[in-house]
Amino acid sequence: MTPITTLVVYCALILVVSVVGGMIPAMVRLTHRRLQFGLALVAGVMLGVGLLHMLGHAVEMAFEEGEASVHGVMLAALCGFLLMFLLERFFCFHHHETEDDHGHTCGHTHDSSETCDQDAPSHSHAFGWLGAFFGLSIHTLIAGFALGAAVYSSVPLNGTAQPEVTSGGLLGIAVFLGIILHKPFDSFTVVALMRREKMPALSMHLVNALFALVVPLGVVLFLFSADLTESASQYTALALAFSAGTFICIAASDLLPELQFHSHDRFGITCAFILGLVIAWGSGLFEPAHQHHHGEGEEHHHDKVQLVPSTKYG
């Protein structure tokens, strides 16, 4: 498949999963324990994807193309981490809570066998669904941006304006996996908050559908912005590193509270996290080799490469 076709398929699958994730509060009673096991697994996937694939590919591109320095790549990753940290710090949106969390001392819903940790935060800060929708939309927009960068970072370039079509692997599959596993939790958060505020069902469905469209919007943002740059390969490397920083921050924000505030299921949650890391590593086996091919006898070129020519990717 071409990069554009791959992105269309990825976005369609993410749309479906996102909408289904927003429907979970009305169908399933998701307890704190189940939520934490799921978050630990997804945090492992996102941390592995951010470090092994996104940041790793960005550094490889910096070495291969010679247009982006490793220092610049790491600085872009730090900026991505800092942006996500500031968003979560001041907008307080990235809290995955069950619908009845406000009814317990520790702020979570428990099974009959679970008890509240005495040192767990109460989550007494109230934030409306609009705040969560705004903050998570920015975070999701960056995820779509990352998906576009990941797909094009995996495309071998033949020295011309036309990327080679590869069939030996799935372009950007690791980043796609990290997004599609995490997106339902974000949709769940927005809809659960709307249900808590007793919003009409039609409004919840409309907001859920709009939220699902943010990832494709992020992909389009990457494609158009990359087409306007002088060096597409340099821009892709820095965009991928920036996005890696956001992935690492999101993974840390899901993991660190578990370490600090919750003592239950230590072994099980740790195993779920390690399984997520293994999945992230294994997903790289399905990606094409990250290299740039040149014709026999050709020298390595650093020409501008248009990622989205208006007439070539219909």
TORKOL-4160 file (C-alpha; in steps of 0.2 Angstrom, whole numbers, padded with zeros to 4 digits, m for minus):
314
<pt num="1" X="0000" Y="0000" Z="0000"/>
<pt num="2" X="0005" Y="0018" Z="m0003"/>
<pt num="3" X="0008" Y="0029" Z="0012"/>
<pt num="4" X="m0008" Y="0038" Z="0009"/>
<pt num="5" X="m0018" Y="0022" Z="0008"/>
<pt num="6" X="m0010" Y="0016" Z="0024"/>
<pt num="7" X="m0015" Y="0032" Z="0033"/>
<pt num="8" X="m0033" Y="0031" Z="0027"/>
<pt num="9" X="m0034" Y="0013" Z="0033"/>
<pt num="10" X="m0026" Y="0017" Z="0050"/>
<pt num="11" X="m0038" Y="0032" Z="0052"/>
<pt num="12" X="m0053" Y="0022" Z="0048"/>
<pt num="13" X="m0049" Y="0009" Z="0061"/>
<pt num="14" X="m0045" Y="0022" Z="0074"/>
<pt num="15" X="m0061" Y="0031" Z="0071"/>
<pt num="16" X="m0071" Y="0014" Z="0074"/>
<pt num="17" X="m0061" Y="0010" Z="0090"/>
<pt num="18" X="m0063" Y="0028" Z="0097"/>
<pt num="19" X="m0082" Y="0028" Z="0095"/>
<pt num="20" X="m0083" Y="0011" Z="0103"/>
<pt num="21" X="m0072" Y="0018" Z="0117"/>
<pt num="22" X="m0084" Y="0032" Z="0120"/>
<pt num="23" X="m0099" Y="0019" Z="0121"/>
<pt num="24" X="m0091" Y="0009" Z="0135"/>
<pt num="25" X="m0098" Y="0020" Z="0150"/>
<pt num="26" X="m0115" Y="0015" Z="0144"/>
<pt num="27" X="m0112" Y="m0003" Z="0142"/>
<pt num="28" X="m0099" Y="m0009" Z="0154"/>
<pt num="29" X="m0095" Y="m0006" Z="0172"/>
<pt num="30" X="m0077" Y="m0003" Z="0172"/>
<pt num="31" X="m0069" Y="m0004" Z="0189"/>
<pt num="32" X="m0053" Y="0004" Z="0195"/>
<pt num="33" X="m0044" Y="m0013" Z="0195"/>
<pt num="34" X="m0049" Y="m0017" Z="0177"/>
<pt num="35" X="m0044" Y="0001" Z="0172"/>
<pt num="36" X="m0027" Y="0000" Z="0180"/>
<pt num="37" X="m0023" Y="m0016" Z="0171"/>
<pt num="38" X="m0028" Y="m0009" Z="0154"/>
<pt num="39" X="m0018" Y="0007" Z="0157"/>
<pt num="40" X="m0002" Y="m0002" Z="0163"/>
<pt num="41" X="m0003" Y="m0012" Z="0147"/>
<pt num="42" X="m0006" Y="0003" Z="0136"/>
<pt num="43" X="0008" Y="0013" Z="0145"/>
<pt num="44" X="0020" Y="m0001" Z="0141"/>
<pt num="45" X="0016" Y="0000" Z="0123"/>
<pt num="46" X="0017" Y="0019" Z="0122"/>
<pt num="47" X="0033" Y="0019" Z="0131"/>
<pt num="48" X="0041" Y="0006" Z="0120"/>
<pt num="49" X="0034" Y="0014" Z="0104"/>
<pt num="50" X="0040" Y="0031" Z="0110"/>
<pt num="51" X="0058" Y="0025" Z="0114"/>
<pt num="52" X="0061" Y="0011" Z="0102"/>
<pt num="53" X="0052" Y="0016" Z="0087"/>
<pt num="54" X="0048" Y="0034" Z="0086"/>
<pt num="55" X="0064" Y="0041" Z="0094"/>
<pt num="56" X="0074" Y="0027" Z="0087"/>
<pt num="57" X="0069" Y="0031" Z="0069"/>
<pt num="58" X="0071" Y="0049" Z="0072"/>
<pt num="59" X="0089" Y="0047" Z="0077"/>
<pt num="60" X="0092" Y="0035" Z="0062"/>
<pt num="61" X="0085" Y="0048" Z="0050"/>
<pt num="62" X="0097" Y="0061" Z="0058"/>
<pt num="63" X="0112" Y="0050" Z="0054"/>
<pt num="64" X="0106" Y="0044" Z="0037"/>
<pt num="65" X="0100" Y="0060" Z="0030"/>
<pt num="66" X="0113" Y="0071" Z="0039"/>
<pt num="67" X="0100" Y="0086" Z="0039"/>
<pt num="68" X="0095" Y="0084" Z="0057"/>
<pt num="69" X="0107" Y="0083" Z="0071"/>
<pt num="70" X="0105" Y="0070" Z="0085"/>
<pt num="71" X="0105" Y="0085" Z="0097"/>
<pt num="72" X="0091" Y="0093" Z="0088"/>
<pt num="73" X="0081" Y="0077" Z="0088"/>
<pt num="74" X="0083" Y="0075" Z="0107"/>
<pt num="75" X="0079" Y="0093" Z="0109"/>
<pt num="76" X="0063" Y="0090" Z="0099"/>
<pt num="77" X="0059" Y="0075" Z="0110"/>
<pt num="78" X="0061" Y="0086" Z="0126"/>
<pt num="79" X="0050" Y="0099" Z="0119"/>
<pt num="80" X="0036" Y="0086" Z="0115"/>
<pt num="81" X="0038" Y="0080" Z="0133"/>
<pt num="82" X="0037" Y="0097" Z="0140"/>
<pt num="83" X="0022" Y="0102" Z="0130"/>
<pt num="84" X="0012" Y="0087" Z="0136"/>
<pt num="85" X="0018" Y="0090" Z="0154"/>
<pt num="86" X="0012" Y="0108" Z="0154"/>
<pt num="87" X="m0005" Y="0103" Z="0146"/>
<pt num="88" X="m0008" Y="0090" Z="0159"/>
<pt num="89" X="m0001" Y="0101" Z="0173"/>
<pt num="90" X="m0013" Y="0116" Z="0169"/>
<pt num="91" X="m0028" Y="0108" Z="0161"/>
<pt num="92" X="m0029" Y="0093" Z="0172"/>
<pt num="93" X="m0037" Y="0082" Z="0158"/>
<pt num="94" X="m0027" Y="0066" Z="0157"/>
<pt num="95" X="m0036" Y="0057" Z="0172"/>
<pt num="96" X="m0044" Y="0041" Z="0167"/>
<pt num="97" X="m0058" Y="0038" Z="0180"/>
<pt num="98" X="m0073" Y="0027" Z="0181"/>
<pt num="99" X="m0090" Y="0035" Z="0181"/>
<pt num="100" X="m0093" Y="0032" Z="0199"/>
<pt num="101" X="m0076" Y="0038" Z="0205"/>
<pt num="102" X="m0082" Y="0052" Z="0215"/>
<pt num="103" X="m0091" Y="0041" Z="0227"/>
<pt num="104" X="m0076" Y="0034" Z="0236"/>
<pt num="105" X="m0062" Y="0041" Z="0247"/>
<pt num="106" X="m0048" Y="0036" Z="0235"/>
<pt num="107" X="m0058" Y="0042" Z="0220"/>
<pt num="108" X="m0061" Y="0026" Z="0211"/>
<pt num="109" X="m0074" Y="0012" Z="0209"/>
<pt num="110" X="m0069" Y="m0005" Z="0217"/>
<pt num="111" X="m0074" Y="m0023" Z="0216"/>
<pt num="112" X="m0080" Y="m0031" Z="0232"/>
<pt num="113" X="m0062" Y="m0038" Z="0235"/>
<pt num="114" X="m0054" Y="m0021" Z="0233"/>
<pt num="115" X="m0050" Y="m0008" Z="0247"/>
<pt num="116" X="m0046" Y="0010" Z="0246"/>
<pt num="117" X="m0028" Y="0015" Z="0248"/>
<pt num="118" X="m0026" Y="0027" Z="0262"/>
<pt num="119" X="m0014" Y="0038" Z="0253"/>
<pt num="120" X="m0023" Y="0038" Z="0237"/>
<pt num="121" X="m0028" Y="0055" Z="0230"/>
<pt num="122" X="m0046" Y="0060" Z="0231"/>
<pt num="123" X="m0047" Y="0068" Z="0214"/>
<pt num="124" X="m0057" Y="0082" Z="0223"/>
<pt num="125" X="m0053" Y="0094" Z="0209"/>
<pt num="126" X="m0068" Y="0095" Z="0197"/>
<pt num="127" X="m0065" Y="0097" Z="0179"/>
<pt num="128" X="m0079" Y="0098" Z="0166"/>
<pt num="129" X="m0080" Y="0088" Z="0151"/>
<pt num="130" X="m0076" Y="0103" Z="0140"/>
<pt num="131" X="m0059" Y="0105" Z="0149"/>
<pt num="132" X="m0056" Y="0086" Z="0146"/>
<pt num="133" X="m0062" Y="0087" Z="0128"/>
<pt num="134" X="m0050" Y="0102" Z="0124"/>
<pt num="135" X="m0035" Y="0095" Z="0132"/>
<pt num="136" X="m0037" Y="0077" Z="0126"/>
<pt num="137" X="m0041" Y="0084" Z="0108"/>
<pt num="138" X="m0024" Y="0093" Z="0108"/>
<pt num="139" X="m0016" Y="0077" Z="0114"/>
<pt num="140" X="m0025" Y="0067" Z="0101"/>
<pt num="141" X="m0021" Y="0080" Z="0087"/>
<pt num="142" X="m0002" Y="0077" Z="0091"/>
<pt num="143" X="m0005" Y="0058" Z="0090"/>
<pt num="144" X="m0012" Y="0060" Z="0073"/>
<pt num="145" X="0003" Y="0071" Z="0068"/>
<pt num="146" X="0014" Y="0057" Z="0075"/>
<pt num="147" X="0005" Y="0044" Z="0065"/>
<pt num="148" X="0009" Y="0054" Z="0049"/>
<pt num="149" X="0027" Y="0056" Z="0053"/>
<pt num="150" X="0029" Y="0038" Z="0058"/>
<pt num="151" X="0022" Y="0032" Z="0041"/>
<pt num="152" X="0033" Y="0043" Z="0031"/>
<pt num="153" X="0048" Y="0039" Z="0041"/>
<pt num="154" X="0046" Y="0021" Z="0037"/>
<pt num="155" X="0045" Y="0025" Z="0018"/>
<pt num="156" X="0062" Y="0022" Z="0008"/>
<pt num="157" X="0065" Y="0037" Z="m0003"/>
<pt num="158" X="0073" Y="0034" Z="m0020"/>
<pt num="159" X="0080" Y="0051" Z="m0022"/>
<pt num="160" X="0066" Y="0058" Z="m0031"/>
<pt num="161" X="0050" Y="0066" Z="m0026"/>
<pt num="162" X="0041" Y="0050" Z="m0027"/>
<pt num="163" X="0042" Y="0038" Z="m0011"/>
<pt num="164" X="0044" Y="0020" Z="m0015"/>
<pt num="165" X="0029" Y="0009" Z="m0012"/>
<pt num="166" X="0035" Y="m0005" Z="0000"/>
<pt num="167" X="0026" Y="m0022" Z="0003"/>
<pt num="168" X="0038" Y="m0030" Z="0015"/>
<pt num="169" X="0031" Y="m0022" Z="0030"/>
<pt num="170" X="0017" Y="m0012" Z="0038"/>
<pt num="171" X="0022" Y="0007" Z="0038"/>
<pt num="172" X="0021" Y="0015" Z="0055"/>
<pt num="173" X="0012" Y="0000" Z="0063"/>
<pt num="174" X="0020" Y="0002" Z="0080"/>
<pt num="175" X="0014" Y="0020" Z="0082"/>
<pt num="176" X="m0003" Y="0015" Z="0075"/>
<pt num="177" X="m0004" Y="0001" Z="0088"/>
<pt num="178" X="0000" Y="0014" Z="0102"/>
<pt num="179" X="m0014" Y="0026" Z="0097"/>
<pt num="180" X="m0027" Y="0013" Z="0094"/>
<pt num="181" X="m0024" Y="0005" Z="0111"/>
<pt num="182" X="m0024" Y="0022" Z="0120"/>
<pt num="183" X="m0038" Y="0031" Z="0111"/>
<pt num="184" X="m0053" Y="0021" Z="0119"/>
<pt num="185" X="m0047" Y="0027" Z="0136"/>
<pt num="186" X="m0048" Y="0045" Z="0131"/>
<pt num="187" X="m0065" Y="0043" Z="0123"/>
<pt num="188" X="m0071" Y="0034" Z="0138"/>
<pt num="189" X="m0065" Y="0049" Z="0149"/>
<pt num="190" X="m0074" Y="0062" Z="0139"/>
<pt num="191" X="m0090" Y="0053" Z="0138"/>
<pt num="192" X="m0090" Y="0047" Z="0156"/>
<pt num="193" X="m0088" Y="0065" Z="0162"/>
<pt num="194" X="m0102" Y="0070" Z="0151"/>
<pt num="195" X="m0113" Y="0056" Z="0159"/>
<pt num="196" X="m0108" Y="0062" Z="0176"/>
<pt num="197" X="m0115" Y="0079" Z="0171"/>
<pt num="198" X="m0130" Y="0071" Z="0164"/>
<pt num="199" X="m0128" Y="0077" Z="0147"/>
<pt num="200" X="m0141" Y="0072" Z="0134"/>
<pt num="201" X="m0137" Y="0056" Z="0124"/>
<pt num="202" X="m0137" Y="0064" Z="0107"/>
<pt num="203" X="m0124" Y="0077" Z="0113"/>
<pt num="204" X="m0113" Y="0063" Z="0120"/>
<pt num="205" X="m0114" Y="0054" Z="0103"/>
<pt num="206" X="m0110" Y="0070" Z="0094"/>
<pt num="207" X="m0095" Y="0074" Z="0105"/>
<pt num="208" X="m0089" Y="0056" Z="0104"/>
<pt num="209" X="m0090" Y="0057" Z="0085"/>
<pt num="210" X="m0081" Y="0074" Z="0084"/>
<pt num="211" X="m0067" Y="0068" Z="0096"/>
<pt num="212" X="m0064" Y="0052" Z="0085"/>
<pt num="213" X="m0061" Y="0064" Z="0070"/>
<pt num="214" X="m0046" Y="0073" Z="0079"/>
<pt num="215" X="m0033" Y="0059" Z="0074"/>
<pt num="216" X="m0037" Y="0061" Z="0055"/>
<pt num="217" X="m0035" Y="0080" Z="0057"/>
<pt num="218" X="m0018" Y="0078" Z="0065"/>
<pt num="219" X="m0013" Y="0067" Z="0050"/>
<pt num="220" X="m0019" Y="0080" Z="0038"/>
<pt num="221" X="m0009" Y="0093" Z="0048"/>
<pt num="222" X="0007" Y="0084" Z="0046"/>
<pt num="223" X="0005" Y="0081" Z="0028"/>
<pt num="224" X="0001" Y="0099" Z="0024"/>
<pt num="225" X="0015" Y="0106" Z="0035"/>
<pt num="226" X="0028" Y="0093" Z="0029"/>
<pt num="227" X="0024" Y="0098" Z="0011"/>
<pt num="228" X="0028" Y="0116" Z="0015"/>
<pt num="229" X="0045" Y="0113" Z="0022"/>
<pt num="230" X="0062" Y="0114" Z="0013"/>
<pt num="231" X="0068" Y="0097" Z="0019"/>
<pt num="232" X="0054" Y="0084" Z="0021"/>
<pt num="233" X="0066" Y="0071" Z="0029"/>
<pt num="234" X="0073" Y="0084" Z="0042"/>
<pt num="235" X="0055" Y="0089" Z="0046"/>
<pt num="236" X="0049" Y="0071" Z="0048"/>
<pt num="237" X="0064" Y="0067" Z="0059"/>
<pt num="238" X="0060" Y="0081" Z="0071"/>
<pt num="239" X="0041" Y="0079" Z="0070"/>
<pt num="240" X="0044" Y="0060" Z="0075"/>
<pt num="241" X="0055" Y="0065" Z="0089"/>
<pt num="242" X="0043" Y="0078" Z="0096"/>
<pt num="243" X="0029" Y="0066" Z="0095"/>
<pt num="244" X="0040" Y="0053" Z="0104"/>
<pt num="245" X="0042" Y="0065" Z="0119"/>
<pt num="246" X="0023" Y="0067" Z="0120"/>
<pt num="247" X="0021" Y="0048" Z="0120"/>
<pt num="248" X="0034" Y="0045" Z="0134"/>
<pt num="249" X="0025" Y="0059" Z="0144"/>
<pt num="250" X="0008" Y="0051" Z="0142"/>
<pt num="251" X="0015" Y="0034" Z="0147"/>
<pt num="252" X="0023" Y="0041" Z="0162"/>
<pt num="253" X="0008" Y="0050" Z="0168"/>
<pt num="254" X="m0002" Y="0034" Z="0167"/>
<pt num="255" X="0012" Y="0024" Z="0177"/>
<pt num="256" X="0019" Y="0036" Z="0190"/>
<pt num="257" X="0002" Y="0038" Z="0200"/>
<pt num="258" X="0001" Y="0019" Z="0201"/>
<pt num="259" X="0018" Y="0018" Z="0208"/>
<pt num="260" X="0015" Y="0032" Z="0221"/>
<pt num="261" X="m0003" Y="0030" Z="0226"/>
<pt num="262" X="m0009" Y="0012" Z="0223"/>
<pt num="263" X="m0001" Y="m0004" Z="0231"/>
<pt num="264" X="m0014" Y="m0016" Z="0225"/>
<pt num="265" X="m0010" Y="m0029" Z="0211"/>
<pt num="266" X="0008" Y="m0025" Z="0211"/>
<pt num="267" X="0013" Y="m0041" Z="0202"/>
<pt num="268" X="m0001" Y="m0041" Z="0190"/>
<pt num="269" X="0000" Y="m0023" Z="0185"/>
<pt num="270" X="0019" Y="m0025" Z="0183"/>
<pt num="271" X="0017" Y="m0040" Z="0171"/>
<pt num="272" X="0004" Y="m0030" Z="0161"/>
<pt num="273" X="0017" Y="m0016" Z="0159"/>
<pt num="274" X="0031" Y="m0028" Z="0154"/>
<pt num="275" X="0019" Y="m0036" Z="0141"/>
<pt num="276" X="0015" Y="m0019" Z="0134"/>
<pt num="277" X="0034" Y="m0016" Z="0131"/>
<pt num="278" X="0035" Y="m0033" Z="0123"/>
<pt num="279" X="0021" Y="m0029" Z="0111"/>
<pt num="280" X="0029" Y="m0013" Z="0107"/>
<pt num="281" X="0046" Y="m0021" Z="0103"/>
<pt num="282" X="0037" Y="m0035" Z="0093"/>
<pt num="283" X="0027" Y="m0023" Z="0083"/>
<pt num="284" X="0044" Y="m0018" Z="0075"/>
<pt num="285" X="0045" Y="m0035" Z="0067"/>
<pt num="286" X="0031" Y="m0030" Z="0055"/>
<pt num="287" X="0038" Y="m0013" Z="0050"/>
<pt num="288" X="0049" Y="m0012" Z="0034"/>
<pt num="289" X="0067" Y="m0010" Z="0036"/>
<pt num="290" X="0071" Y="0008" Z="0040"/>
<pt num="291" X="0083" Y="0013" Z="0027"/>
<pt num="292" X="0084" Y="0023" Z="0011"/>
<pt num="293" X="0087" Y="0015" Z="m0005"/>
<pt num="294" X="0097" Y="0022" Z="m0020"/>
<pt num="295" X="0100" Y="0016" Z="m0037"/>
<pt num="296" X="0116" Y="0007" Z="m0041"/>
<pt num="297" X="0130" Y="0019" Z="m0043"/>
<pt num="298" X="0120" Y="0034" Z="m0036"/>
<pt num="299" X="0126" Y="0046" Z="m0023"/>
<pt num="300" X="0116" Y="0050" Z="m0007"/>
<pt num="301" X="0105" Y="0064" Z="m0011"/>
<pt num="302" X="0097" Y="0077" Z="0001"/>
<pt num="303" X="0085" Y="0084" Z="m0011"/>
<pt num="304" X="0068" Y="0091" Z="m0005"/>
<pt num="305" X="0055" Y="0078" Z="m0005"/>
<pt num="306" X="0037" Y="0082" Z="m0007"/>
<pt num="307" X="0027" Y="0071" Z="0004"/>
<pt num="308" X="0010" Y="0076" Z="m0003"/>
<pt num="309" X="0011" Y="0082" Z="m0021"/>
<pt num="310" X="m0007" Y="0087" Z="m0025"/>
<pt num="311" X="m0007" Y="0076" Z="m0041"/>
<pt num="312" X="0002" Y="0060" Z="m0036"/>
<pt num="313" X="m0007" Y="0053" Z="m0021"/>
<pt num="314" X="m0025" Y="0053" Z="m0027"/>
